[in-house]
Amino acid sequence: MRYAVAATLLLVACAPDPAPPIANDTAANVAAPAVPVAGAPPGPVADTRAAPIPGELKTFRDWTVACDNVARCAMASLGPDMGDFPRFTVQVTRAAGPAGGYEVALNPLSDDDAAPVALTIAGARFDGRSGEGAARLVAAMANAPAMTGVDAAGRALGSVSLAGAAAALRYIDAAQGRAGTVTAAVATGPGAAATVPAAAAVPVIVAPALAGAAARPTAAQLADMRRVARCEDRMTADHWDVRTAALGGGATIVVLPCSAGAYNEIDALFVIRDGTVAPAAVDAPSGFDATGADSQTPVSSIVNGDLGDGLVSSYAKGRGLGDCGVAQTYAWDGRRLRLAEQRAMGECRGNPHYLRTWIARVERR
């Protein structure tokens, strides 16, 4: 089963203009980056103002693959379209650049399952999770139909199909510019490692230092927020908790439950500053719709929203099992919420360990 997440991955550079503020909103001024002075020591890292363009997900039979904005690529195993899912999943990640190596993660499908300690392919055992051991495993994966996970006693814990693994590795070779070189996994050639492009720099988001206490919205302000966001009447019940957190610079984020389905809660986003409430501006929509979590409201939304460490997170499930969907984290830069990380899984086939498609570094000062 495939869930439609492609719309989310084709993000626009900027979100649509936010809805008019509920009251007279006064936007905080953001200091312009300092101009470097010749001969002066290096200053703080500047905000790169990068427009978020997450990578796409591609599926090759029983494997799905994604590369992020710094060309870090990962491929993940998928269960069968029909029948029981394997008791564990496998994820192979490769860093960009000439020396980019492999990392292998073996994850149990549920808390009741045990993760394998090793994998076997055609009778050969592979214990390595990084370095040369992981490279040997990857080479074997490209030329076999399946692999088996084993426990510490050598007992089999189940098998994972390798159908499509070679094609996924070839895709990574091309995406990282290593096809035709000695560094390729499948698309090998005589090209020197030095011809492989280096990893791109991670974009930087400059965010205010966390300080102060969160403002508490009044009953009147909450009523206005629900009206502007077109929230369902039932979302005013006591068990729908309104969450707030201080973002720094005198701003408070309000995560307002607005509508809900079987396993997804749509939360409208507002910012309180100097006692005034306004819809939060966001540079990348959340959830599955390119216009936001709920395209019927003028207010930006997140899904199953959460707050922590000055960050706002969204986790949109494609179904209750959580084996497909989109997970995102946003940071406040003083004017709007900016996408700091995105992970996604487009196939509802038993793998709840999403692949990273976008990353940025948050610098607080």
N, C-alpha and C positions, 0 to 999 in steps of 0.2 A: 504493500500500500504506500503510495506516495502522497505526501501532504504538500499543498501549494504554498511554498515559501519563497518562490522565485521573485514575487513582487517585492518582498521586503529587501531582497538582496540587490535589486536595481534601484538604489536610493538616489534621490536628487541631492544636489549639492547643498541646498538650503531648504528648510521647511517653509510651507506657505506662511504668509503673514499671519500672526496670531490674531485672535478675536479682540475686539476693543476691550480695554480694561473695564473692570466693574466700577472702579472709582478713578479719580485723577491720579494716574500712576506716574511717578517720577523715576525714570530709569537711572540706575547708578552709572556714573562716569567710569570708564575704564582707562587707566593710564596707558598711553602709547608706549611701545617698546623704546627703550633707550637707544640712542644712536651711538654706535661704537666710535671711540676716539682712538686715532692712530697712536700706537705705543702703549695704550692703556691695558691693564690686565684684563683677562676675559671676565665678562659680566655674567649674570644669570642667563640660563637658557631661555631663548625667546619662544613665544607661542608660534607654532608653525602655521596656524590657521588652516590646516588641511581639511578639505571637504571629505567627509566620510564616504568611501566607495568600497563596501565590503566585497570580498571575492565571491565567486559563484561556487555552487556545489555541483559536482559531476558524479554520475553513478555508472559504474562498469560492472554489470551483472551483480555479484555478491559483495562488492566493495564500493564505497562512496569516498570522494576525495574533495578537498578544498585547500586553496592557498590564500593566505591573508595579504595585506598590503605591504608587508616586508618580505614576501616570497617564502615565508615559512609554510610548508605544505604538510598535510596529514591525510592519511587514508584509514578508513575504519571498516571493520567487518560488519556484514549485515546477515540477519537470519533469513530463512527461506520465506517466500511469499505465502506459502501454505505449510502448516505443520508447526511443531514446537521450535522455539528459539534455542540456540546453544546456551549453555550455562555460563558462558563467559564471552567477552568480546575482545578483539585485538585492535589496537591503534598503533600505526607506524607514522612517526613524525620525522621530517628531515628539514634541517635548517638550510637557509640559502647560502650561497657563496662557495668558492672552490673547496674549502675544507668542511663544508656542511655535513654533519654526521647524522646518524639515525638514533632515535629513541623509540623503544617499544614499550607499550603499556598493555598489561593483561588485566582486565577488569571483570569481576563477577557480575552477572546479570542482576542479582538481587542480594540482599543481606543474608539470605539463606544459602547462597552458593559460595564456594571457595574459589579464589583465583588460582589458576595454575602456577606452578613454580617454574615450569619449562614447557617448551613446545617440541613436538617431534614431527618430522617430515620424512617420509620414506625410510623410517627406521633410524634416522639420525636425530640426535637430541641437541636442542639449542637453548642454552641458559642465558645468553647475553641479552641485556636490555639496552645497551649502548655500545659505542665503540666498534671494534672489530667483530665482537660477538653478534651484535645487531646486524652488521653488514653481511655476515655469513647467513644469518636467518633470511634477510631480504633476498639474497641471491637464490636461496632455495625456494622461497615463496613464488618466485617468478616461473618456476618450472615444475610445479606439482599441482595435483587437483585438490588437495585438502591438507590440513595439519591438525594435530591432536594435542590437547592440553593435558598435562600430567601433574599429579600431586607429588609431594616429597617422597612418597613411597614408590613412585613410578606408575601409579594407577591412572588409567585414562579418565578424564573428566568430561570428555566430549570432543567433538571435532568442529572445525570451522572451514567452510568452503573457501578455496582459493580461486574460484572462477572469477575472472575479471581483475585479479590482483596484478598480473603482468601489465594489463592495459592501464591500471591506475598508476603503477610505477612509471610507465612510459609518459603518462600525462604529467607527472611531477618532473620528470627529466626535461620535458619541453618547457614547462612553466618556469623552471629555475634556470633555463638557458644552459643546461648541461648535456642536452642531446648531442650525440656525435663526439663526446669527449670521454676521457678515461674515467671521469667521475660518475657517469650515468649508471643507473641501475639496470636498465634494459636497453635503451637506445644508445649503446656504447659505440665509440669510435676512437680515432687516433688523436682527436683534439686534446690540447694540453689543459690541465686543470686551471691554469692561469687565465684561460679565456672565459671561464664561468663568471657571470656578473656577481659582484658583491651584494650582500643584503642591503636593502634600502634602509635609511634611517627611520627609526620609530618616530611618528609625529608627536609633538608636545602640546599639551593643553595646560595653560597656566591658570590655576584656580586660586581663589582667595584662601588664606589660612583659616582654618576652622576656629571660630571664636564666638562667644555669646550663647545665649539660650534661644531656643526656638520660640517664635511668637505663637500665641494660642488664638486660633480664629474664633470669633464670636458666633453665636447662633445665627445672627443676621447675616454675617459674612458667609457662613456655610450655606445658608438658604440661597443667597445670591449665586454662589458657586454652582450649586446644583441646578439652578435655573439656567445659567449661561451654558453649562456643559450638557444640558438636556438629560440629566440623570433620571433613572427610573425611580418612581415614587417609593418602591419597596426598599431602596438603598439607604433610606433614612433610619432604618431599624438599628437598634443599639448594637447588634452583633457585627455590623459593618463598620470596622474601626477606621477612623480618619487618622492618618499618620503624618507627623510633622518632624522636621529636623532643621537645625541651623546650617546654612550653607557657607557662612562667612560673609564679611562685608555688609552685615545687617540684614541679609536675606534669609527667609524661611521658606522651605518647600512644603507644599501641602499635597499629599497623595489622597485623593478623594474617591472612594468607591462609587462607581457611577452606574454600572450594569454588570450582570454576571450570567454565565452559562453553567454547564455541568462541571467544568474544571478550569474555566478561565474567568477571572474578575477583571473588568475594565476599569482602570483608575484614571480620573482626570487630574491634570497637573496645574497647580497654581503657585504663585509666589507672593508672599507678603513682605512688604518693605515699607518702613515708616508708617505702619498701620493701614496701608493701602494694598488691595488685592488685585492681581492681574493674572491672566492665563500665562503659563510658563512657555517661553520660546524654546524650541528644540531643533537641533540641526539635522536630525535623522529620525524618521518615524519608527515606531516600535511595532511588534507583532507581525501579522501576515499581510497587511494592506499597505501599499505604497503611500497612502494618504494618512496612515496612522492606525492605532489600534481600533478605533471606531470612526469610520469615515463619515458618519452621520452627525458628528458634533464638531463645532468650530474650535474646540479646545483640544490641545495635544493630550494624548493618553499613553499609558503604559499598561502592561498586562501582568496581573499577579504581582503588583509593585511592592518593592521593599526598599528600606533605607538603612545605610550603615557607612560609617567613616566618611561622611559627607558625599556619598555617592548614591545615585538612584538606579535601581535595577528593575528589569522587566524580564518575565519568563512566560512566553506564550507557548502553551502546549498544543500540539496538533491533535492529541487525544489523551485520555486520562493516564495511560501508561507512561507518558512523558518520553517516549522513544522517538519523537520528532517534534520540531518546533524551533523557536528562536529565543535565545537568551542574550540580553544586552545590559550594559552598564553605562551610565551617563555621569559626567562631571559638570558642575556649575562653574562657568568662567567669569561670573559677575554680570553677564547679560543674558545668557541662555544656557541650556543644558546641551552638552556636547558628547557625542558618542565616543566612549573610551575603549569599549571592547564589545565585540559581537561574536557569538558562537551559534551554530545552526546545525540542524539535521533534517534533511528533506525527505528521508525515507522512513516510514513507520514500520521498521523491520527489526525491532528488538534491541537496538543500540541506543541507550540514553546518554551516551558520552559524546556531546556535541563537538563539532570541529570549529576551530577559530577562523573567522573570516575578516576580522578587523581588530587592530590594536593601536592604542595611543598611550603615551606616558603622561601621567598627571603630576604636575609640579606645583606645589603649594607655596605661596609666599604673599 
